[in-house]
């Protein structure tokens, strides 16, 4: 062990810079932690950009999606299982949206992924989601498992809520059907 670091710790100072006390439960101060985090992030980016595992620097397989070699990925999934669950959920969500027409609202044409949802065409989505899963992403797993059944569509959140509050018809879609231009404001002259 480096005696300089041990001396700094014994004095109650950051073992890296020796200038200020360390963070609670840590050996280094917040400034040194930030510098360490930034340096590690830059190092990891350089490794990924050069086609190497960001953890161990081994060359990555040809079709690697994750930036980590299979050994490091297995170690990460063992230690942090939620990483694999999140990636599985995102991949399943992408498959579901692609099978229901892609990331585009069937009513208004919105394409922002963050606001798009899967809608039950005949209504009753809330009860159905509660019945099949406790999580919000359970609907994606259900639809994939059932072979992407009919009766579902992609809607943006505005159209989905509008449909719910307007008796099953989105107000935007209804105005389009009625021939009204909802985006034009009329002014009295």
C-alpha positions, 0 to 999 in steps of 0.5 A: 500500500502506498504510504502517502495515501495511508497517511492522508487517510489517517489525517482524515483527508482525501487520499488522492489530493490530500487537501480536503476531507473525503466524502462520507463513506469514501476515501476521496473527495467529491472533486477527485470523484468527479475527475475520476468519473470524467476520466473513466467516461472518456477512456470508455468512449475511446475504447468503444470507438476503437472497437474494444470492450470498455471494461477490459479492452479486449476486441469486441465481436463483430456484431456486438451491441453493447460495447462490452465483450461477452465475458464482461457483459455476463459479469455485469448482468450477474452483478446488475440484472436490471441492465439486461432487463432494461435492454430486453424491455426496450428491444421488445418495445421496438418489436411491438411498435414495428409490428403495429406500424412503427413509431408513428401515431395512426391518428395525427402522425406524431413520431416522437418515441417518448410520447407514443403508446400502444392503444386498445382499439376497443378501449378497456386498456387500463383493466387489461394492463392490470390483468396481465402485468403489474408493470407498464412494460408488461403489455409489450411482452404480452403482445409479443408472446401472443403473436401481435394480435389485432385490436391494438394501434400506435397513438400519441399520448394526446390522441390516446387521452383525447380518445378516452375523454371523447367517447372512443374517438380522438377529437383531432381525428373526429375534426379531420373526418368532419372536414374542420381544419383544427389548426387554423384559428378564425378571427372575426373581422 
